[in-house]
Amino acid sequence: MTPYLVTEFQRETLSALIRECFGYEYLQIFDKEQVKYLYGYLRSLGAKTILLEPRYTDRDFLEDYSRYYVKRFRNDGEVCGRLHFFSCKLDHKSFDSMMLDSARQDVSRGWLQDNYLGFVLIKPLNKTFIGKTCLRTAGDSGTGPGTKKKISKRYDVNLFGINLSVESIAFQEQDKVVAACATTAIWTALHALPGRNVKTIPSCSEITISALNFVDGSNNGFPNKHLTHKQIQRSLDVEGLRYHSSTLTETPKKWFQGYACAHIDSDIPVILAGFVYGPQKAKASEAEPEEDALSEAERLSVLEEYGDGLSDETRAQLLAGNGATVGQSVCLKGGHAITLLGYDFRDSAQWIYVHDDRLGPYARAQLIEATSFIDLHAGNGFEASDEVKNSLKNRWALAFSQWDDEKQVWLSPHEILVPDMGIVPTDKKARLEFRYAHDTAAILLGHIKKWMAEICDSSELEHQDCRYTIKLSPISQIRSEIVGKPISYVPGDVLKAGKESPTATSESIQRWNADKLNFLTAPMARLQWDIDLYWGDKKVLKVLLDSTDTPLGDAVSAIYEHDLLLADLFLRVFRDDKPNAQYVDEVHFYSSFLKVLAKRDIDHTGHLNTTYGQLRAPKRLEQSEITLEGKGANDTAIERFDPMAEERSLMTRYEEVVKDTEKNLIWAIGKDGSLFVAIDLKDPKRGHPSMTGLQAARIAGEMWWRPGDSGGVWGVNHGSGRYSFDYANPSNLLNNAITKIASFFPDDEFVSEPVRRP
């Protein structure tokens, strides 16, 4: 048995090592599109060495083998081979020395990891032998949402006891027996989902069984050639996932770009199902068979699979057949499914990255108008049929091109996929689909764009690009991106915008800080559609939609201002707009947004937080302050929610404090804005918590009677070590509290004084 083989990375050596695994025909290996693609992909990564691990047991293939291949009279067993790729030069001697004695190794493990590009599994199948493949993602990353991104996760690899890892998403080709293209698309999507352990992902045969839902032990599950849309959805349902299906036949290309960005930025893959169109070889005579066009059996299969999802033109085309004459170069090749894993929309580019089992991992496709593909081939002297032209009219498509390795250029698109459905596997709690977030954001942006354009036209404020981004994010992640970022304004700062110029004041900064603390601490659903609105490159406003809500609910859970002054300017356009019943049946939550905005302006809790401080739990409790029933033990305490006509003076109620200057009162503003007052009992100690019932409260302090010639006044401070110890602005809160206390007892006079006992 060969322990392992190492060779330089070349086209010929790649084919030779694949053949080494199971003796495949040498000349056929590099004819495979997947092998050509993998070679080009690895070459772009700078591959220099291939290491063959000739005997490797793969869990996924073992499942597939046990369900079907083991029953074949002739099979090559369940053991696979695995090819590892490195961007450095290796040989047997240096690799052996590393495994035998790490102290005197020629190659360090860290260096090996830095140069590790990933692996390709070779299954013991005659033609469809490309198994689980994890190769390092190529290219750079974008500068933020909406620019460029590819989904990837870490895969741990153990090579003869050496721990390696690669950032990728697993790929494999369909074997056309236990897995069709839709099956591998589902398998890839499950690998790409965030937080999912790759060891728990079912094999392709298990996915097919779940999709077909046939009785255990049935002999009719395999071979399997295709899955319908409903079967794809059923397989996701079996995995405990919620799926959102979007029909793409009527959606514009720009909408799809936002759809792709939102899900990829959320690390959520999208399964795209549709139809493939491409050139067919011209017939010299009716006697010669057409290789690329669909056979009659295949046409019937597509009709059965996609049913009502077909357009009238496509249905007619399938029923009529694809018999082509010389010069008809574009035909319907069949249904197909791929997994969307990335995009690049920088500088007006329109590239997306997909795992396509006919090509390879992270295959690049361009978003184009489908008619431009027809025009391209027509310009080369080939005309598509009227049926094809009608079916592709007003449709966009994904155009796939081949790389010319000799000329080092991309060739013209040879094939397009016209998607008719997008299926998004998500957390079971995510009830609201992307469309609700998109339409809500689009309405907000429309109002803001018009408003800001008017302001810029009439003031010195410069025009900036106004846009939005959308992600489905856990609330913990959203908060982690915000926490600790201070406000960037001081009192007196002005944003010059003509008569609408907003100004930062102490009160507005205090409100912003209070709103931020509330945003960070208020209970919210775990998954939120996160909408960020931008002015140029600056984030201005965040709107959260509770993804667990229902389409008829009030899904807007929070509005957060990234930028105090710009957000103030943005929000002014909505001040006079009111929630309207006409929005109930719409696919957006604009009315809910207006409700939250209005509520925030008149929010009682927010008012209390700003006026009397955020709630504070008592810093500590004394045993003497707690009764046997677990309540506050100060029996001199009173709580008042509103002034009482018969109670106009504290002097009358607490006469003993007025007579004895060694005694004093304590006070606190309660959770709901009520006023607590009691005598400060020293022995046994019964302070502020014993008065509030041991509950959380706001600003609190002491009151001392100060006799004088005109009758005396109450001196009020914020001297509560257990409630008022850490407010940033206690003096302002104290003044507000004194005003409130005076409203309850109008016959008395109250003045502010320092925190000290005379």
Beta strands, then each sheet from edge to edge (+ up, - down):
strand 1: 5-8
strand 2: 49-56
strand 3: 80-86
strand 4: 116-122
strand 5: 130-135
strand 6: 148-150
strand 7: 153-159
strand 8: 162-168
strand 9: 242-247
strand 10: 270-279
strand 11: 330-344
strand 12: 351-356
strand 13: 360-369
strand 14: 396-400
strand 15: 403-404
strand 16: 409-410
strand 17: 415-426
strand 18: 466-474
strand 19: 527-535
strand 20: 538-546
strand 21: 556-561
strand 22: 638-640
strand 23: 665-670
strand 24: 675-679
strand 25: 697-706
strand 26: 713-717
strand 27: 750-752
sheet 1: 1+ 2- 3+ 4- 5+
sheet 2: 6+ 11- 10+ 17- 9+
sheet 3: 6+ 11- 12+ 13- 14+
sheet 4: 7+ 8-
sheet 5: 15+ 16-
sheet 6: 18+ 19- 20+ 21-
sheet 7: 22+ 24- 23+ 25- 26+ 27+
end
